[in-house]
Structures are given as structure tokens and as C-alpha cells.
């Protein structure tokens, strides 16, 4: 690997190149950075890519700070995007707080470092096994921790910010061992079958409301980000009138929903215009967001919130239609017309079309079904009449089936 960039101008130049790079290229860059003993300025290089990395989830070297904050990742933002009172955590607080925990744990902390040496963030079983006792211990340490002497120098934050951030992190980590298995189940693609129930969520909320009442909105924001449980959270907030924390829960969920919508409105569309973004990943993300918006819309009595949800849905719908049109032209229309002057591989074309249809299925949850149908029918007509020599009649029929359904494919076979 060449020497790391040193100047700000050089870093900005490389950043511009990475923004338009494909997913595979981004993964390779991250892999190389992970091998560096001193990452230094290289962390600044990938800073603009962090929303994309959250979608790609490339394996990262499992270090102590990364393991400690692993369950809280959706709430971590660049320090410039953080403000006091926000239901978020500034990235600059990670290393100082992790150093405090590691120092306080002594030999136990060293044993955790040894246990994760050579492992990566895609080893979720290891993360849960080693992380659970760490998160519990760290919660107890940070609940009453005082800022280190160089806190402001390391974070750019005031000493007074330390207490709120440390206690907020402590509140989340105290419940991380309970949240993480639920999140991993959903992440493994079993969300519909194993979505957490109100019975599983309520003890997590109750424990936080009892010990860290001021951090309840932060916990709710984390639950909205990591679990498909928006509907259950909203129902719990309405049904908790008899609980001692009922009012706090209602206020907390209102703040958490507001922050979630703000985050979606601010950055929820960037990956859809990324030319290197994988369609399968996008389909999953779109499905999650569409489901979340649906649940929030069904349970929200506030007209202003409903208007916000509708505006986000319409913007996301517009972005999805644009991405679908561009991709359909790139992977189907141009190759079938021979516009790229490249040999056509039927298997590659079919695989790309299947990925596009998964994207299409997710995007329709936001609207625009008639738009997608019209474009698919036009593409099916083109596929059925294609005279590309690489395509047999059976190849064309398979493409037509994916584009317009089995009846259209059978009509083509009967006519042929």
C-alpha cells in the first residue's frame, strides 16, 4: 500500500474519488486502512463514507473501543453533527470513554483485548459472548465516571458534556446484552418471524426508566434504529399510563420518533443516488424504512408528524423511481439494444434483473406501482423482440418472465 496521505488537500481529493467508487473498491480501501498500525489521517479519509459503510457493513478489525460501542453504532455521528440534547453520540467521545473503561477494568480489560485479537465485526457470536460482560461492566464504570484531564483536548467538548454522554452511554450499555440478540435475529433476515414483542421490550424500557430516567429518550432512539418495533413502542407509550414512567415514556418516544424522522429526512436518501450501491442492500434498507414510516404513520395522532412522514415517503419514492429507471436502462435496455457494444452474458443479465426486481418490490411499498409496471412492460417487449445472438428463445423467455410475469413468457414461447 502506498504511503498514507498527509495534507488536507490530498485527503479531500481522495475523498472525492471514494464518493463515486463502487462498493467493492470502498471495501478494499477499508480493508487496507484496517491493517495500518496507526490510522491517523486515514480515519478522516473515510469519514464521509460512514453512512455508506453502515449499509455495507464490511468486516472491521475488532478493537476494544469498537466492541464497546458496537451496540450503539446507529446513534454515533461526527462531532460536527452533534448538539447538546440530541439523541445521538459524537464520534469523538468513543476513544476517551473506552480508555476510561479499559483502565478501570484492569486485567479483565486486557483479557477482553486478548480474546478479540485477530477477530472482526462480522463474528457476531463472538461479539455477543465477549461483549455482554464488557457492556455490563462498562455501564457500571461510566455511570459515575469523571472526565479525564485531556477530555476537551481529545473530544472538542466541554467537561460538562462528559457526564451526560457517559451516563447516556452507560444507560444504553446496561441494556445492550438484552438488545443485541434481538437485533442480530432481525439482522439475520428473520425479522418477520422473530420481531421483538412488547413483552421483550418492556423490561428493557422499565429498567432504564428506573436507573437512568434521563436517558430513556436515548434508549428509545436506539430501539427504533436497531429493532423493527416502532409499532410496539408506540403502543407501549399509550398503554403505560399505570406505570410510574408512563409520562416519561410518552415524552421519550415522541422525541425519539422526531429524531428518527429528522435523521431520515437529512441523510436517508444519499445511498440511493450512489452509483456503486448494491441493489440488494438498497432493497433491504428501503423495506426497513418503508415499514418504519408505515408504523409511525399509523400510530401518530399529530398532523405535523403525519405531514413529515408523508414528505419523507414522497422524497424516498422519487429517489427510488429515479434509481430504478437508471438501473433498468443500464442493466437491461442498453445491453439488449447493444448500445454498450459489449458481449452480452445471459446469466449475468438475469442475475442483475433479479436484483432489480427485489429493489422494485421494496420500492413499491412507497408508491409508484404504475410507473414501475409501465417500464417493466416496455423492457419485456424489448427482451421478447431482441435479436441479440447471445440470447436463445429460452433466455429471452426467462427475461420476459422476470419483467412481465409467466403468462407473457409463455406467450413468447408459444409464438416462437
PATORMAR-985879 format. One record per residue: x, y, z of N, C-alpha, C, O in turn; residue in one letter. Coordinates in steps of 0.05 Angstrom, whole numbers, plus 5000, padded with zeros to 4 digits. Example, Ala and Ser with C-alpha at 12.3 -4.5 7.8 and 13.67 -1.06 7.14 Angstrom:
BEGIN
526448865156524649105156526449345156528549345169A 525749555142527349795143525850015157526850235161S 
//
This chain:
BEGIN
501749765000500050005000501750255000503850255014X 501050454985502650704984502450855010500650795027X 504151045014504251195039501551345043500351435024X 500651365068498151505073498251795065500451915067X 496051915057496052195050496652365075495752295097X 498052585071498752755094497153015095496153095116X 496853155072495653415071492653405069491453215059X 491353625078488453645076487453635047485453515041X 488953765030488153775002488253494989486553424974X 490353344997490553074986488352894996487252724981X 487652925022485452765033482852835019481252655013X 482353095015479853175002479653064974477552984964X 481953054960481952944932481352654932479752554916X 482452504951481852214953478952164962477751984952X 477952334979475152314988473352334964471352184962X 473852534946472152564923472152314905470152244894X 474452194903474651944887473151724900471851564886X 473151704927471851484940468751514939467351314939X 467851764938464951804938463651674913461451574915X 465151674891464051554866465051274862464351154841X 466551164880467650894877465450684882463550744896X 465750454870463850234875464150114902466150164916X 462249954910462349824936464849654940466049664961X 465649504920467949334922470449494927472149424943X 470749724913473049894917473150014945475250024958X 470850094955470650204982471449995002472950055021X 470549744999471249535017474249485017475449445038X 475549494994478449454992479949675007481849625021X 479049925004480350145018480150115048482050145062X 477750045057477250005086479049775096480149795118X 479249555081480849335089483849415092485149335112X 484849585074487549675076488049855100490049835114X 486050035105486250215128486250055154487750125173X 484749845155484549685179487249555186487749495209X 488949515166491549385171493649575181495749485191X 493149835180495050035189495350035219493350035233X 497850035230498150045259497250315270496250335293X 497650535255496850805263495150925240496250995220X 492550935245490751015224490851315219490551405196X 491351475240491751765237489751895218487351875222X 490852035198489152185179487352005162485452105150X 487951745161486351565145483451545154481651495139X 483051585181480251595191478751825179476351805173X 480152055175478752285162478152225133476152325122X 479752055120479251985092476551845089475151905069X 475851665107473351515103471051635118468851525117X 471451865132469351985148466752035131464551975140X 466952145106464552195091463151935082460851945074X 464551705084463351455075461851305097460851095092X 461851415121460751265143457851175140457250955147X 456051345129453351245124453351015104451750825107X 455051025084455250805065456450555078455550335072X 458450595095459550365109457550235127457649985131X 455750395139453650275156451850095140450849895151X 451450165115449849995097451349745088450349525088X 453949795081455549565070456349375092456549135088X 456749475116457649315139460149145132460048905136X 462249265122464649105116465849005142465749155162X 467148775143468448685167470548885176472248965160X 470548955201472549135212474048995234472948825248X 476549065237478148945259476949005286476149235291X 476648805302475248835327477148935349478748785360X 477049195354478649325374476849375399474449355397X 478149435422476649475447474549695444472249655451X 475249935434473250145431470950065412468650125417X 471649925391469549845372467649635384465249655380X 468749445399467049255413465249395434462849335436X 466449575448464949715469462549865458460349855469X 462950005435460850175424459250035402457550155389X 459849775397458549635375455449645377454249695356X 454249615400451249615401450049895397447649925392X 451750105398450750385397451250515370450650755367X 452250365351453250475326451150655312451950865301X 448550595311446650765296446451045307445551225292X 447251095331446951355343449551525342449551755350X 451651405332454251545331454451725306453951625284X 455051975310455252165287457852325290459052335312X 458852445268461152625270460552845290458252935293X 462652935304462253145325460953395314459453525328X 461453455289460253695277457253675274455853885273X 456253435274453353395271451953365298449453345300X 453453355320452353315346451753575359453253775356X 449653585375449053825391447953725418446953505420X 448353895438447453825465444453775465442853925453X 443653555478440753495479439853315457437653205458X 441553275436440853095414440952805423442552735441X 439252635412439252355419441252205401440652015387X 443752305403445952205387448552215404448652335425X 450652085394453252075408455352185389455552075366X 457052375397459152475379461352265378462152155398X 462352225354464452025350466952075367468351885375X 467552325372469952395387469952295416472052295429X 467652225426467552125454468251835456468651735479X 468451685434468851395436471451325448471551175468X 473651425438476351345448476751435477477751265492X 476051675485476451745513474851575532475851495553X 472251525526470651365544471551075544471550945565X 472450975521473450705520476050675536476450475550X 477750885535480250885551479650875581480950745596X 477551025589476751025618475850745626476550645648X 474250615609473250355616475550155617475749995636X 477350165597479549975596481350005621482249805632X 481950255628483650295652482350195677483650085694X 479750245680478250165704478049855706477949755728X 477949715684477549425684480149275689480049045697X 482449405686484949275692485349015677485249005652X 485848805692486448545680484148435663484548305643X 481648495672479348405656479248535629478548405609X 479948785628480048925602482248805584481748775560X 484548755596486748635580485948355569486648285547X 484448205585483447945576481547965553481547805534X 479848175553478048215531479548295506478948195484X 481548465508483248535485484548285473484748265449X 485548105490486747865481484747685467485347555447X 482247675477480147505466479247595438478447425422X 479447845432478547945406480747995386480248065364X 483247945395485547985377485247805352484747565354X 485447925328485247775303482447715294482047585274X 480447815308477647775301476448025288477648245291X 474147995275472848225262469948255270468848085284X 468748475260466048535268463948365255461548385262X 464648185237462648005226462347755242460747575235X 463847725264463647495282461647555304462447615327X 459147555298457147655316456847475341456147575363X 457247215339457147045362459247125383458747135407X 461747165372463847255390463247525403463747565426X 462147705387461547975397459547955420459848085441X 457447785417455547765439456747625463456147705486X 458347425458459547265481461547435497461447445521X 463347575483465347735497464148015504464948125525X 462448115488461348375492459448395516459548605530X 457848195520455748215541456948285569456048475581X 459048145579460148225605461548485604461548635623X 462748555580464048815578462049035580462549235595X 459849015566457849235566456649275594456249505602X 456249055608455249075636457249215654456449395670X 459749135652461849255669462249555662462449725679X 462249605636462649885627460350065636460850295643X 457949965636455650125646456050215674455550445681X 457050025691457450095719459750295722459650475739X 461750275706464150455707463350735698464050925711X 461950755676461351015664459151165678458951405675X 457451025693455251155706456051385724454751585727X 458351345737459351555756462151655749463551755766X 462951615724465651685716466051995714464152135709X 468452085719469152365716470952395691472352205683X 470952635679472452665654475452655660476452755680X 476952545641479852545642480852835638479353005628X 483352885646484453155644484453255615484253495610X 484853075596485053155568482453115552482453095528X 480153095566477653055554476953255532476353185509X 477253515539476653725519478553715496477753755473X 481153665501483153655480482553425461482853455436X 481653195471481052965454478452985439478152895416X 476453105451473753105440472753365428470953365411X 473953585437472953845429470353925444468954105436X 469753775465467253815480467953925508470153905517X 465954055520466354175546466453955568465253735564X 467854005590467853805612465053735621464453505629X 463153925620460453875629459053675611457153545620X 459953645586458653455567459353165575457852985568X 461553135590462352855596460352705612459752475606X 459152835632457352695650454852605634454052375637X 453752775618451352705603451952475583450352285581X 454152495569454852295550455552035563454751815555X 457152045585457951795599455551655610455351415608X 453751805622451351675634449451575612448251365615X 449351725589447651625567448751365556447251175551X 451451355552452651105543452250885563451750655556X 452550945589452150745610449350635609449050385612X 447350805605444550705604444150515580442750315583X 445350585557445050405534446550145538445449935531X 448950165548450549915551449349735572449649495571X 447949845592446749685613444549495601444049285612X 443449575578441349415565442349275539440849135526X 444949325532445949225507445848915505445348805484X 446448785528446448485527443648375522443348155512X 441548535529438848445523437948525495436448375482X 438948755485438148855458439548705436438348645416X 442148645440443748545418442748285406442648255382X 441948075422440847835410438347885393437947765372X 436648075402434248145387435048275360433948215339X 436948455361437848595337439148405318438748425293X 440748215327442148025310440047845296440447765273X 438047765310435947595298434647735275434247615254X 433947995279432748155257434748195234434048185211X 437248235241439348285221439848045204440648065181X 439347805215439847555200437547495181437547285168X 435647675179433547635159431047495170429447405154X 430847475196428647325207426747525222425247445240X 426847775214425347985228422347925228421047965249X 421247845206418347805205417447575223415347585235X 419247365224418447145241419147185271417947075288X 421247355276422247385303422447675312424147735329X 420747845302420748125311420248135341418547995351X 421748305355421448315384418548405391417348575378X 417548285412414848355421414948555444417048615455X 412648665450412448855472413348725498414548865515X 412848465501413748325525416748325528417748335550X 418248315505421148315507422248595510424348635522X 420848795500421849075501421249205527422849365537X 418949145539418149295563420049275586420549485599X 421349045592423249035614425649205609426849325627X 426549225584428849395577428149695583429849835594X 425749775575424850045580424550105610425450305620X 423349915623422849945652425449975668425650145686X 427449805662430049825676431350085671432550205690X 431250185647432550445641431050675654432350855665X 428450665654426850875667427350885697427151105709X 427950655709428450645737431250755745431550905764X 433250675730436050735737437150975723438651135734X 436351015698437351245682435051385669434851395644X 433251505684430851625672431451835651429951865632X 433651985656434252205637435152095609435052235589X 435951835609436951715584434751555569435351425549X 432351565579430151405567429751485537429551305520X 429651745530429351805502431651695484431151615462X 434051705495436351595480436051295475436651205453X 435151155496434650865492432550815471432850635455X 430450965472428250925453429150985424428350845405X 430951185421432051245394433751005385433650935361X 435250875403436750645396434950415388435550275369X 432850365403431050155397429750195369429350005354X 428950435363427850495337429850445314429150355293X 432450495320434450465300435250165296436050095274X 435050005316436149735315434049515313434649295305X 431549575320429549365320427049455304426349685304X 425749265291423149325277420849325297419049155295X 420949515315418949515337417549775341416549835363X 417549945320416350215323413450195333412650345351X 411850015321409049995329408749915358407150025372X 410449715367410249635395411049855414409849885435X 413150005407413950235424411750435426411150535448X 410450495404408250695405405950595421404650745436X 405250335418403050225434403750215463402050275480X 406250155470407050155498406850435510406050465533X 407650635494407450905505404650995511404151155529X 402650885496399850945502398750785525396950875539X 399850545529398650365548400050385576399150245595X 402150545578403750545603402750755623404250845640X 400150825621399051025639399350945668399751125685X 399150685675399250605703402150575713402550555737X 404050565694406850535702407950795713407051015705X 409850775731411051015743412451185722412751435726X 413251065700414751215680413051265655414051335634X 410351245658408551275635408951535620409251545596X 408951755635409152025622411952055610412152155587X 413951965624416751975613416951815587418351895569X 415651585586415651425562414351565539415351555516X 412051685544410651825522412352055511412552095487X 413552215529415252435521417752325506418552435486X 418852115517421251995505420751885477422451935459X 418651745473418151635447417551855427418151835403X 416252075436415752295418418352425409418652485385X 420252455427422852565420424352375402425652455382X 424252115408425751915392424651905364426151885345X 422051905361420851895334421552145319422252135295X 421552375332422352625319425152615309425752705287X 427052515326429752495318430152295295431652345276X 428752075296428951875275428051985248429351945227X 425852135248424852265223426852475213427252505189X 428052625232429952825224432352695211433452795191X 433252465222435552325210434852225182436452245164X 432452115179431652015153431452235133432252215110X 430352465142430052695124432652815116432952915094X 434652795134437152915129439052755112440552865095X 439052485116441052325103439952055092441451885084X 437352025093436251765086436151705056435451485049X 437051895039436751855011439451844997439651794973X 441651905012444251924999445151674985446151684963X 444651444998445651194986444151114961445150964944X 441751224957440151144934441251274908440851174886X 442651504911443851634888446751544885448151644866X 447751374901450451274900450651064877449350854879X 452051124856452050934833453350664840452850474825X 454950654861456150404868454650234888455450014894X 452350334897450850194918449649934907448549934885X 449849724923448849464915445749464918444649554938X 444449374897441449374896440249204918438249284930X 441448974924440348804945440448944972438548934987X 442649084978442849225003440849455003439549495024X 440549594981438549814980435749704984434149834998X 435149474972432449364975431849315004429649375014X 433749205019433349145047432949405063431149415080X 434549605057434349855072431649995065430350105083X 430849995040428350125032426049985046424150115056X 426149715047423949575060423749645090421549675100X 426049675103426149745131424850025135423250065153X 425750215119424850485122421850505115420350645129X 420950365094418150375087416450255110414350365116X 417350045122415949925145415850115168413750145181X 418050245174418250435196416350665192414850745210X 416350785167414651005161411650925164410051075173X 411050685154408350585156407350565185405150645191X 409050455202408250425231408050695244406150745260X 409950875239409851135251407351295242406151435257X 406751265216404351405206401751305217399951455222X 401551035221399050925231398551005259396251035267X 400651045275400251085304400651375312400451435336X 401151555294401651835301399151995299397852005278X 398352135321395952295320396552585312394752755309X 399152655309399852935304399952995274401352865259X 398353195266398353275238401053355227401753285204X 402653495243405353585233407153345229408753345210X 406853145246408552905243407652745219409352635204X 405052725215404052575192404952715166405652585146X 404952985166405953125142408853075138409753055115X 410453055159413352995157413752725145415452685128X 412252525156412452255146411752235116413152105101X 409652375109408752375081410852505063411352405041X 412152715072414152855056416552675052417752655031X 417352535074419652345071419052125052420652045036X 416552015055415751795037415851875008416751734991X 414852125002414752214975417552264964418152194941X 419352374980422052414971423452154966424952124946X 423051954984424251694981423151554956424651424941X 420551584952419251474928420451584903421051434884X 420851844902422051974879424851874874425651824851X 426451844895429151744893429251464883430851384866X 427351294893427251014884426450994854427650834840X 424551154846423851154818426151224800426651104779X 427651434808429851524792432051304791433151254769X 432651184814434650974814433750734797435350614783X 431150664799430150434783430350494753431250314738X 429650734745429750794716432550784706433150674685X 434450904721437250904712438350624711439850544692X 437750454731438850184732437550014711438949844699X 434950034706433649874686434949934658435449754642X 435550194653436850264628439650154627440450054605X 441050154649443850064649444049764646445749664631X 442449614661442849324662441049174642441648944636X 438949294631437149154613437049294586437749174565X 436049534585435449664560437949704542437949614519X 440049814553442449864537443749604527444449574504X 444049404545445249154536443549014514444648904495X 440849014517439148894497439249034470439048904449X 439749284471439849444446442749444435443249534412X 444649334450447349324441448749594442450649644427X 447649774458448750054459451550064471453050244465X 452249864488454849864501456949724484459349744491X 456149594462458049454445459749254461462149224456X 458549124480459848924496458448654492455948654487X 459848434494458548174493456448154516456948244538X 454248034510452048004530452147724542452047524528X 452247714569452247454583449347424594448647564612X 447847234584445047194593444847144623442947244636X 446746994635446646934663447047184680445747234700X 449047354671449547604686447047784684446247904703X 445947804660443647974655441347884673439948044685X 440847624674438647514691439147574720437247654734X 441647544730442247594758441747894765440647954786X 442648074747442248354752439348424752438448594767X 437748294735434948354733433448254758431648384768X 434348024768433147924793433648124816431848174832X 436048234818436648424839434948674835434048794855X 434548764810432948994805430048944813428749124823X 429048704809426248644817425948634847423848704857X 428048554861427848574891427748864900426248934918X 429349024887429249314892426449424886425349574901X 425349344863422749434854420549354875418849514881X 420749114885418749014904418749184930416649244941X 421149254939421349424963420449704957419049824974X 421149814934420450094928417450134925416450344931X 416049924916413149954912411650004938409450094938X 412949934960411649984986411350284991409850375009X 412850444976412750734979410850864958410251104960X 409950714938408250814917409450774890411550644887X 408150874869409250874842409050614828410550564809X 407250434836407050174823406550194793407650044777X 404850384785404150414757406550494740406850424717X 408350654752410750744738412650504733413650474711X 413050344754414750114751413549914731415049804715X 410949874732409649684714410049774685410649604668X 409650024679409950124652412750074641413149994619X 414750134658417550104649418249804646419749734628X 417149644663417749354661416449234636417649064623X 414049324630412649224606414249304581414549144562X 415249554580416749644557419349474555420149404533X 420649424577423049264577422548974568424148854555X 420148864577419448594569419048574539419848384526X 417748774527417348784498420048784484420448644464X 421948944494424548954482426048684485427348604466X 425748564508427148304512425948094494427447924483X 423248084491422047884474422747914445422847714431X 423148164436423748204407426748224402427648284379X 428448194422431348234419432448034398431747804397X 434248144382435647974363438547934370440247864353X 439247974396441947934404442647634401441147464411X 444947564387445547284381446247134407446046884406X 446947264428447647124453445147014467445446834484X 442747104460440347024473438746824457438046874434X 438346584469436546394457433646464463433146644479X 431846324451429046374457428446324486426946474498X 429646114498429246064526430346284543429146364563X 432646394536433846614551431946854550431446984571X 430846914527429047144524426547094541425447284553X 425546854541423146784556423646824586421846914600X 426046744596426646784624426647084631425647164652X 427847244614427847534618425047644618424447804636X 423447564599420747664598419147584623417547734633X 419547334632418247244657418947424680417147504696X 421547494683422347664705421247944702420648074722X 420948034678419948314673416948334674415848534684X 415548134663412648174659410947934669408547944667X 412247724680410747504691410647254673411447274650X 409847024684409846774669408046764645408746634625X 405746894646403946884623405247014598404946914576X 406647244602407947374580410147194569410647184544X 411547054587413746874577412546644562413646564541X 410346524571409046304556408046394528408246244509X 407046644527406146744501408446764482408146704458X 410846844492413146864475414046594465414746564442X 414046394483414746124475412846004455413645874436X 410246054459408245944440408546074413408245934393X 409246334412409546464387412146384373412346394348X 414046304389416646234377416745954367418745864357X 
//
